[in-house]
């Protein structure tokens, strides 16, 4: 890809810009991830930013969600965990009152690789409690098994980070588009409104 860094210095500068962007827009990105997970019905096709390959992924929200009113002096939090918190009325109510995502646990199934889960915090978007697919065991020697598993874990971790960076790049592409307010922002707003409970008929 022509817009990828071509030298070590450019690569470092690119990572620094990416980190700064993530720190600034973390809450919105995590809210966008939640929106994408709920509204996208097809497998997501991502372009790996570091290798010439496509990643086909399924995305969902796992069993932890923390929403916070960042503009409030009291920093009010809604901590939802267990079951399917993203579908709860508490989550819908938090969104409707203007709270954004401080922390979210996502699930990611990468075609041909396996299933991952990780906690993401808006402060840095660094995955925590990352759960990887089980490495394959095709070796007989225990030392070879350990080495193979270590190598596979490194590959799995790298693949997950590539998918996460690709998702962030996808979000940023939408975010800087001239039609963001008309398309991306308005669609997320409609999604939030659609989560309101139907009025009770008397």
Secondary structure as a PSIPRED ss2 file (coil, helix, strand):
# PSIPRED VFORMAT (PSIPRED V4.0)

   1 X C   1.000  0.000  0.000
   2 X C   1.000  0.000  0.000
   3 X C   1.000  0.000  0.000
   4 X C   1.000  0.000  0.000
   5 X C   1.000  0.000  0.000
   6 X C   1.000  0.000  0.000
   7 X C   1.000  0.000  0.000
   8 X H   0.000  1.000  0.000
   9 X H   0.000  1.000  0.000
  10 X H   0.000  1.000  0.000
  11 X H   0.000  1.000  0.000
  12 X H   0.000  1.000  0.000
  13 X H   0.000  1.000  0.000
  14 X H   0.000  1.000  0.000
  15 X H   0.000  1.000  0.000
  16 X H   0.000  1.000  0.000
  17 X H   0.000  1.000  0.000
  18 X H   0.000  1.000  0.000
  19 X H   0.000  1.000  0.000
  20 X H   0.000  1.000  0.000
  21 X H   0.000  1.000  0.000
  22 X H   0.000  1.000  0.000
  23 X H   0.000  1.000  0.000
  24 X H   0.000  1.000  0.000
  25 X H   0.000  1.000  0.000
  26 X H   0.000  1.000  0.000
  27 X H   0.000  1.000  0.000
  28 X H   0.000  1.000  0.000
  29 X H   0.000  1.000  0.000
  30 X H   0.000  1.000  0.000
  31 X H   0.000  1.000  0.000
  32 X H   0.000  1.000  0.000
  33 X H   0.000  1.000  0.000
  34 X H   0.000  1.000  0.000
  35 X H   0.000  1.000  0.000
  36 X H   0.000  1.000  0.000
  37 X H   0.000  1.000  0.000
  38 X H   0.000  1.000  0.000
  39 X H   0.000  1.000  0.000
  40 X C   1.000  0.000  0.000
  41 X C   1.000  0.000  0.000
  42 X C   1.000  0.000  0.000
  43 X C   1.000  0.000  0.000
  44 X E   0.000  0.000  1.000
  45 X E   0.000  0.000  1.000
  46 X E   0.000  0.000  1.000
  47 X E   0.000  0.000  1.000
  48 X C   1.000  0.000  0.000
  49 X C   1.000  0.000  0.000
  50 X C   1.000  0.000  0.000
  51 X C   1.000  0.000  0.000
  52 X C   1.000  0.000  0.000
  53 X C   1.000  0.000  0.000
  54 X E   0.000  0.000  1.000
  55 X E   0.000  0.000  1.000
  56 X E   0.000  0.000  1.000
  57 X E   0.000  0.000  1.000
  58 X E   0.000  0.000  1.000
  59 X E   0.000  0.000  1.000
  60 X E   0.000  0.000  1.000
  61 X E   0.000  0.000  1.000
  62 X E   0.000  0.000  1.000
  63 X E   0.000  0.000  1.000
  64 X E   0.000  0.000  1.000
  65 X E   0.000  0.000  1.000
  66 X E   0.000  0.000  1.000
  67 X E   0.000  0.000  1.000
  68 X E   0.000  0.000  1.000
  69 X C   1.000  0.000  0.000
  70 X C   1.000  0.000  0.000
  71 X C   1.000  0.000  0.000
  72 X C   1.000  0.000  0.000
  73 X C   1.000  0.000  0.000
  74 X C   1.000  0.000  0.000
  75 X C   1.000  0.000  0.000
  76 X C   1.000  0.000  0.000
  77 X E   0.000  0.000  1.000
  78 X E   0.000  0.000  1.000
  79 X E   0.000  0.000  1.000
  80 X E   0.000  0.000  1.000
  81 X E   0.000  0.000  1.000
  82 X C   1.000  0.000  0.000
  83 X C   1.000  0.000  0.000
  84 X C   1.000  0.000  0.000
  85 X H   0.000  1.000  0.000
  86 X H   0.000  1.000  0.000
  87 X H   0.000  1.000  0.000
  88 X C   1.000  0.000  0.000
  89 X H   0.000  1.000  0.000
  90 X H   0.000  1.000  0.000
  91 X H   0.000  1.000  0.000
  92 X H   0.000  1.000  0.000
  93 X H   0.000  1.000  0.000
  94 X H   0.000  1.000  0.000
  95 X H   0.000  1.000  0.000
  96 X H   0.000  1.000  0.000
  97 X C   1.000  0.000  0.000
  98 X C   1.000  0.000  0.000
  99 X C   1.000  0.000  0.000
 100 X E   0.000  0.000  1.000
 101 X E   0.000  0.000  1.000
 102 X E   0.000  0.000  1.000
 103 X E   0.000  0.000  1.000
 104 X E   0.000  0.000  1.000
 105 X E   0.000  0.000  1.000
 106 X E   0.000  0.000  1.000
 107 X E   0.000  0.000  1.000
 108 X E   0.000  0.000  1.000
 109 X E   0.000  0.000  1.000
 110 X E   0.000  0.000  1.000
 111 X C   1.000  0.000  0.000
 112 X C   1.000  0.000  0.000
 113 X C   1.000  0.000  0.000
 114 X E   0.000  0.000  1.000
 115 X E   0.000  0.000  1.000
 116 X E   0.000  0.000  1.000
 117 X E   0.000  0.000  1.000
 118 X E   0.000  0.000  1.000
 119 X E   0.000  0.000  1.000
 120 X E   0.000  0.000  1.000
 121 X E   0.000  0.000  1.000
 122 X C   1.000  0.000  0.000
 123 X C   1.000  0.000  0.000
 124 X C   1.000  0.000  0.000
 125 X C   1.000  0.000  0.000
 126 X C   1.000  0.000  0.000
 127 X C   1.000  0.000  0.000
 128 X E   0.000  0.000  1.000
 129 X E   0.000  0.000  1.000
 130 X E   0.000  0.000  1.000
 131 X E   0.000  0.000  1.000
 132 X C   1.000  0.000  0.000
 133 X C   1.000  0.000  0.000
 134 X C   1.000  0.000  0.000
 135 X C   1.000  0.000  0.000
 136 X C   1.000  0.000  0.000
 137 X C   1.000  0.000  0.000
 138 X C   1.000  0.000  0.000
 139 X C   1.000  0.000  0.000
 140 X C   1.000  0.000  0.000
 141 X C   1.000  0.000  0.000
 142 X H   0.000  1.000  0.000
 143 X H   0.000  1.000  0.000
 144 X H   0.000  1.000  0.000
 145 X H   0.000  1.000  0.000
 146 X H   0.000  1.000  0.000
 147 X H   0.000  1.000  0.000
 148 X H   0.000  1.000  0.000
 149 X H   0.000  1.000  0.000
 150 X H   0.000  1.000  0.000
 151 X H   0.000  1.000  0.000
 152 X H   0.000  1.000  0.000
 153 X H   0.000  1.000  0.000
 154 X H   0.000  1.000  0.000
 155 X H   0.000  1.000  0.000
 156 X H   0.000  1.000  0.000
 157 X H   0.000  1.000  0.000
 158 X H   0.000  1.000  0.000
 159 X H   0.000  1.000  0.000
 160 X H   0.000  1.000  0.000
 161 X H   0.000  1.000  0.000
 162 X H   0.000  1.000  0.000
 163 X H   0.000  1.000  0.000
 164 X H   0.000  1.000  0.000
 165 X H   0.000  1.000  0.000
 166 X H   0.000  1.000  0.000
 167 X H   0.000  1.000  0.000
 168 X H   0.000  1.000  0.000
 169 X H   0.000  1.000  0.000
 170 X H   0.000  1.000  0.000
 171 X H   0.000  1.000  0.000
 172 X H   0.000  1.000  0.000
 173 X H   0.000  1.000  0.000
 174 X H   0.000  1.000  0.000
 175 X H   0.000  1.000  0.000
 176 X C   1.000  0.000  0.000
 177 X C   1.000  0.000  0.000
 178 X C   1.000  0.000  0.000
 179 X C   1.000  0.000  0.000
 180 X C   1.000  0.000  0.000
 181 X H   0.000  1.000  0.000
 182 X H   0.000  1.000  0.000
 183 X H   0.000  1.000  0.000
 184 X H   0.000  1.000  0.000
 185 X H   0.000  1.000  0.000
 186 X H   0.000  1.000  0.000
 187 X H   0.000  1.000  0.000
 188 X H   0.000  1.000  0.000
 189 X H   0.000  1.000  0.000
 190 X H   0.000  1.000  0.000
 191 X H   0.000  1.000  0.000
 192 X H   0.000  1.000  0.000
 193 X H   0.000  1.000  0.000
 194 X H   0.000  1.000  0.000
 195 X C   1.000  0.000  0.000
 196 X C   1.000  0.000  0.000
 197 X C   1.000  0.000  0.000
 198 X C   1.000  0.000  0.000
 199 X C   1.000  0.000  0.000
 200 X C   1.000  0.000  0.000
 201 X C   1.000  0.000  0.000
 202 X C   1.000  0.000  0.000
